[in-house]
Amino acid sequence: MFEAVEELVAEHADLEKKLADPSVHADQANARKLNKRYAELTPIVATYRSWKQSGDDIETARELGADDPEFAAEVKELEQQREELTEKLRLLLVPRDPSDDKDVILEIKAGAGGDESALFAGDLLRMYLRYAERVGWKTEIIDATESELGGYKDVQVAVKARGQIEPGQGVWARLKYEGGVHRVQRVPATESQGRIHTSAAGVLVTPEAEEVDVEINPNDLRIDVYRSSGPGGQSVNTTDSAVRITHIPTGVVASCQNEKSQLQNKEQALRILRSRLLAMAQEEAEKEAADARRSQVRTVDRSEKIRTYNFPENRISDHRVGFKAYNLDQVLDGDLDAVIQACVDADSAAKLAAA
C-alpha cells in the first residue's frame, strides 16, 4: 500500500549521512535546507517503520495463537493498532503546503456596516491576538487606522512562531484558513432600537516573505510620502513621515504610517509589499494547478463569506466546512482551535481523496 514510502526512507537515510558530514555545515543555507527536509521526513519514516513492524507482529501473533489463546486474543488489538498507524501514515503523506512553516502578515479591514464594521474588526483583532497568545506566538501591530468609536478601519499584524515548529503547526499552516469575509449579526452599540444588524469585515492572510523569497527591483517602486492621519501624537499629523510604496509592474500598493520616522515606515511598508507579492505569485501558481485546487478548502477567494458570528445565539458557523458551535464568546476570546481544525481536517480529507 505504501511502496512509495521506501523512496522517502532512502532519502531520509541519505540526508542523515550528509548531515553527519562536517563539511556540509560550512554552507549554512544548504545545511538549513537539508535539516528542514530531514525534519519533514522523520515522522513519516518513524511511522512507516512502526506500521511495518505491526504487520510482522500480527503474523507472529496469529502463528502463536494457534497453540496459545493469549496470543490469539492479542491479534485484534494489534490489528486495531495497525489501522491507526495506517491512517496516521496516510495523513503524513498528504502533500504539504511549502509555506506552512512561514510566519504571516494578517490584515483586517472594516467592510459593509460603517462604525459597527470597524468595531467588529477590532473584535477580530482581539480574537487573533488572544489565539496567538494561547499557542505561544509573537504578534506585532505593523500599521493601524483606528475608527472614532475605538474599532479599526484597517489593521495589519505580523504573527510569528517561537522556537521549533511541529509539522502542521506553523503560523501559516493554521491561519491560512482565516482569509475571507467574516460576517457578524448582533445589535450594534450605535443601535437605539435594539435591532439586529448584519455587517462584515475582511481578513487577508499572507505568508511573510523573506528577502530571498521575493526579489524587488528598486527601479520598479514608486515611493510617496505624506502626512499621517488618525489620532494625534508626537510626529503624527506634523511631518511627512507616512510612506506609500507602489510596485509598478503589478500595481500592488503597501503603506505604513504608524512609525515615528519615514525610514521606519518605509521598511514596514516594504515588508508588507514583499508578502503581498509572494501571495500573488503563489495564487498564480495555484491557478495553474486548478484541478488540485478545486479539491481543497477555498482559502484564496477573498470575496467569499467564510464565517458568521451570531451574537444573539452565541453561535459561530464556518460555511465552507459546515462547522457550527455555540461558544462564540469563547472563540472571540481566542479559543479558535476547533474552528481551525475543522478546516484543516476538511482540507486533508480533500487532498487524500485527490491523491
N, C-alpha and C positions, 0 to 999 in steps of 0.2 A: 504493500500500500504506500509506503514511504521510501521507495527505492531511491528517489532523487536526493534524499537527505544524505546518502552516502557521499555525494559530492561536497556537501557542506561540511561533513565530518572531515573529509580530506583537506578542505580549505582551512578549517579550524586548526588542524594539526600543522599545516604549513605555516600559518600565521604564528603559532606557538614557537616554532623553530626560529622564524625571523625575529620575533620579539626577544628571543633569548640571545640574539647576536648583538653585542655592544655597539658595533659599527652602525646598526640601523638607527640608533638613538642620536646619532650625530645630526641627522636631519629631523628636527623636532616636528615639523609639519607632517612629514611622512609617518613618523612614529605615532603621532596622534591619530592619523587616519587608520593605521593598522590596529591600534588599540581599540578604536571605536568599532571597527568591523569584528574584532575578536570578541568584544563585549556583547555584540549583537548575536553572534553565533553560539556563544557559550550556553545560554539556556536551552537553545534548540538541541545542541549536541548532548547535553546532560539528560534532557527529557527523552531523546531518542534512545540513548543507552538504557535508560530505565525501562522504556517501552519494550526494547528487545529482550532485556533480562526478564521482564514479566512473562513474555511468551515462553521462554525456557523454563521458568518456574511453574507455569501451568502444565507444561508437558510432563515435568518431573512429578508434580503432584498427582496427575492422572495415572501415571505408571505405578507410583507407590500406593495410590488409592485402591488399586485392585486387590491389595492384601491388607491395607490398613485403613479403617473407616475414618480416622482422624485426618489423614491426607485427603481423602475423598471429600470431606466436609470443607476442606480448605480451598478446593477448586473454585467454588462460587465466589468467594472473597477475592481470590486472585484475578478472576475474570472481571469483577467489578473494578478493581484497581487498573486493569489493562484498559478498560473502556474510558476511565477517567484520564489516563495517560494519552490515549488516542485523541481525545477531544482537546486536551491541552496542547498536544503537538500540532494538531490541525490549526489551532488559533495562533500558535507561534509562527506557523508558516504563512499566515496571511500577509500579503505584500504590505510592507511598511511605507508610510509617507516619509520621504527623506528629510522633511523639515520637522519631524516630530520632536526632535531634541532641541529645537530652537526656542529662544525667548520670543516674546511678541510685543507688538505695539497695538494696544486696544483703544479704539476711538468710539465715543458715544456722542451722538448728535440728536438734539431735540428735533421732533418732526411735527406732524399734524397735532394741533391741540394747544398751541401757544404756551402760556406760562405753565399750564399743567404738564405739558410735554417736557418742559425744562426741569420741572420738579421730579418727574419720573426718571429723566436722565440722571439726576442726582441720586435717586434711589438705586438705579442700576450700578452707578459708580460705587456706591457704598457696598452693594452686594458683591461686586468683583473684588474690592479691596478686602472685605471680610473673608471671602473664599481664599484669596491668596494668603492671607494671614493664617488661616486654618491649615493649609497644606505646606506652609513654610516657604512661600515665595516672597521675593522682594518686589516692592512697587515704587514707582517714581512718576509723579504727575509731570508730564513734559510741558503741556500747554493747556490752558483752560479759559473759556469765556463764560463768566457767570451771568445768570439772569438776575433781575431785580428782586425776585422773591426768594432767592437762595439756591435755585437749581443751577443747571448748566445748559447753555445753548450748544456748547461743544467742549469736549474734554478729551485729551489724549494721555494715555498712561502706558508706561513701559513696565512689563511684568517679566521678572527674571527668576529662574530657578537658582537654588543654592546647592552646592556640593554635587555629589554623584547622582545622576538621573537614572532611575529604573526604566527599563523599556516600557514605552506606552504611558509614562507618567511625566513626560516633558510638558512645558507650558503650552506649546502649540498643539501637542497631541490631545490635550484636554480642552483648551479654549477655542480651537478652530470651529467647533460646532456652535459657537455663540454668535457668529456673524449673521446678520439679517435684521428684519424689522420686529421689534418687540412691542406688543400691544398691551395697554393697561385699561382696565374697566374699574372705575371707582368714582366716588363723589369727590370732586376736586376741592381743595382748600378755598378756591375762589368762587365756589358754587353756593349761593344763598338759599336755593330752593330744595337742596338735598337730592338733586337728580344725579343719576349715574352717567358719567361721560366716558367716551372711548377716545383715547389718544395714543400716540405711538412715539417711539424713539428708535433710531437706527444704531446698530452696533457693527463696527468694522474691525476685524481682527486680521493682522498681517504678521507673518514671521519676521522678527527683526533681522535685517540683513547686516552682515559684516562687510567690511570694505572689499573683501575678496569675493563676496557673492555677486556684487553689482559694481561694474566699472562705470564711473560717470566722468565724461569729458567736460572739464570746466567751461569749454567753449560752447557747450550745449545748454548752459544755465543762464537764465536771466534773473538777476537778484535785485529786488526792490526793497527799499527801506521806507518805513512810515511811522507815524506816531501811534503808540499803543492806545487801545481803547479799554473801557471797563473801569472797575473801581480804582480810585486814585491811590497814590502812594509814591514813595521815593522812586524817581526815574520813570514813572508811568505818566503818560499824557504830557510830559515835559520835553522829551527828546525823541529823535527819530531812531529808536532802538529796535522796533519791531522789524522782522525780516520776512519777506515772501520770496520763495525760490520757485521758478517755473522751469521745468525740464522741457526745452523747446521741441525736441523730436516727438515726444509723446503728449505734451500738453499737461502732464501731471504737475500739480501745484502743492507745495507744503509751506506752511507759515508757522511762526512762533513769535510770541510777544511777552512771555512770562518772565524771561531772564532780564537782569539789570542792564547787560551790555549787548550791543549789536553783535559782537563776535559770538557770545554765548547763544544768542537766539539763532544765529546762522548755523552753528554746529548742531543744535537741536533740530532745526528745520531740515538740514541735510540728512540727519538720522531718520527722520520720518520719510523723506523722499526716497532714500535707499530702500526702505521696507516696502513702500508702495510700488516702486519699480520692480522689486523682486516678486511681489504678489502678482503684478501684471504679467511678468514673464511666466510664472507658474500657471496662471489661468490660461494663457495662450497654449502652453504645453498640454494642459488638461483638455482643451478643446480638440486638440489633435488626437487625443485618446478618448473620443466621445463615447464609444461603446462601453469602455470600462467606467467612465464617469456616470453613465446612466444607472449603473448598478450600485452606486454609492449614495450615502446620505448627502443631500444637497447642502453645501456649505458656502458656495460662492455667490449664488444669486441673491444680491442684497435687497431685491425688491420683494422677496417672499416673506410673508408674515410667518415667522417660525414659532412664535410663542405668545401665549396670552396669560396675563396676570390679573385674575379676577378677585378683587378685594372683598366684595360682599360675601362670596362663597369661600374665601380663603383658599382659592383653587389656582393651581398652575397647570397649564396644558402646553405640551410641545406637539405642534400639528404635524411635524414630519414623521414622527415615530409612534404617535398615539399615546405618548406618556401623559398621565394625569395623576395629580396628587393634591391633597387638601392640607398642605402645610406651607402655604405661601409665606406666612410670617417667618418661618424658619429658613426658607430658601432665600428671602431677601436679607436675612441675617448671615448669609454666606454658606448655608448648607446646600450646596449645589451638586454634590457628588452623584446622587441618584438620578438627577435630570441629565447630567453629562454622560453617566454610564449607560443610560438608555440609548443615547445617540451613538456611543462607542460600540455597544452590542449590535445595534442595527447595521452600522457600517461594516463591522466584522462579518456579520452573517451574510450581507450582500456580497462582500468580496469573496467569501468562502464559496458562495453559490456560483459566482462568476468563474472562480478558479476550478 
